[in-house]
Amino acid sequence: MKITEFLKNKKGASGIGTLIVFIAMVLVAAVAASVLINTSGFLQQKAATTGKESTEQVASGLQVMSVSGYQAGTTNANISAMAIYVTPNAGSAAIDLSNSKVFITYNGQTNILTYDTTVSDLTAGSSDVFVSFTSGVAFRVAVLQDNDDSATTNGVLNKGDIAVIIVDTNTVFGTGGIPERKEVSGSIQPEFGAPGVFDFTTPATFTNKVMELQ
């Protein structure tokens, strides 16, 4: 074999090796690019979902508008029931009261109340939220404003809805109601979002059957 032919064969072998390495690099780069694209797509989806959930958690919630107290009968001077007026926060998503909890603290005792399926509809003109307030150890809902009947039917508060959460304090605390000059606090915690908070001290004397507490 001539020396020139040998050198030519050596160059051909070197070229084939270089081609193999190049193809291998292209394949590795393609696999790496595929992994990066899939990972970035997954992360983007997770980020969008997390952002939406975080926005709902921050923006959603309940606002306590006021709290009223009620004396049942003519001889009982204690507050037998509380009415907590609530509405969704501005920009809030729908709030499902059936999945909410009421935390109420009085005299060192904290009770957690769940939803009573009996809903009073006051949108027709009646304004007495204490007509039938007894709800035992659960909270009852009366609806004051509800354009789409979501609160009346399913206990769901939408934008503009107003509901009254009624608590039978006489039964919940088993003390014959809440007397004068007592501190009461608590919150209505929805399934997601910020809770509606209330905190007040009962008046020094009760002069009316229905009184403003907060």
Buried (B, 14 or more C-beta within 10 A) or exposed (E): EEEEEEEEEEEEEEEEEEEEEEEEEEEEEEEEEEEEEEEEEEEEEEEEEEEEEEEBEEBBBBBBBEBBBBBBEEEEEBBBBBBBBBBBBEEBBBBBBBBBBBBBBBEEEEBEBEBBEEBBBBBEEEEEBBEEBBBEBBBBBBBBEBEEEBBBEEBBBBEEBBBBBBBBBBBBBEBEBBEEEBEBBBBBBBEBBBBBBBBBEBBEEBEEEEBEBB
